[in-house]
Amino acid sequence: MKALLPFHLNKVGAGFPSPATDYVEDDIDLNAHLIKNIPSTFIIRVQGKSMTDVGIHDGDLLIVDKSLNPKNFSTVIANVNEELVVKTFIKKENQSFLTSGSKKIKDKINLTDNPEIFIWGVVTYVIHAL
């Protein structure tokens, strides 16, 4: 399904205002900009506040690609006790951990010691209301 929205030619400044035009260049397909692998990409809504330190808030929409392998400090969706949770993936030496955005290894779930916990997908974008 395509999500076509009007795309303005002008860029928006984050500083002082400049003269703007109302010229619309074309429609834009958000799938083309936000999704690289359509068959393996899903949108999931966040419930909870454990990841607010990394900019993920209760009610946010996460775009998740199941075909990607997580890199160190990737935000991931993991299956923990048959429940999907959003966490930060950390790899240190020969061990892998999940945290709630904390880089402190003491606040972690050790994936090496818990093989029943697995990475379901990698978060590629976060969409939230301002």
Rosetta blueprint (number, residue, H / E / L):
1 M L
2 K L
3 A L
4 L E
5 L E
6 P E
7 F E
8 H E
9 L L
10 N L
11 K L
12 V L
13 G L
14 A L
15 G L
16 F L
17 P L
18 S L
19 P L
20 A L
21 T L
22 D L
23 Y L
24 V E
25 E E
26 D E
27 D E
28 I E
29 D E
30 L H
31 N H
32 A H
33 H H
34 L H
35 I L
36 K L
37 N L
38 I H
39 P H
40 S H
41 T E
42 F E
43 I E
44 I E
45 R E
46 V L
47 Q L
48 G L
49 K L
50 S L
51 M L
52 T H
53 D H
54 V H
55 G L
56 I L
57 H L
58 D L
59 G L
60 D L
61 L E
62 L E
63 I E
64 V E
65 D E
66 K L
67 S L
68 L L
69 N L
70 P L
71 K L
72 N L
73 F L
74 S L
75 T E
76 V E
77 I E
78 A E
79 N E
80 V E
81 N L
82 E L
83 E E
84 L E
85 V E
86 V E
87 K E
88 T E
89 F E
90 I E
91 K E
92 K E
93 E L
94 N L
95 Q E
96 S E
97 F E
98 L E
99 T E
100 S L
101 G L
102 S L
103 K L
104 K L
105 I L
106 K L
107 D L
108 K L
109 I E
110 N E
111 L L
112 T L
113 D L
114 N L
115 P L
116 E L
117 I L
118 F E
119 I E
120 W E
121 G E
122 V E
123 V E
124 T E
125 Y E
126 V E
127 I E
128 H L
129 A L
130 L L
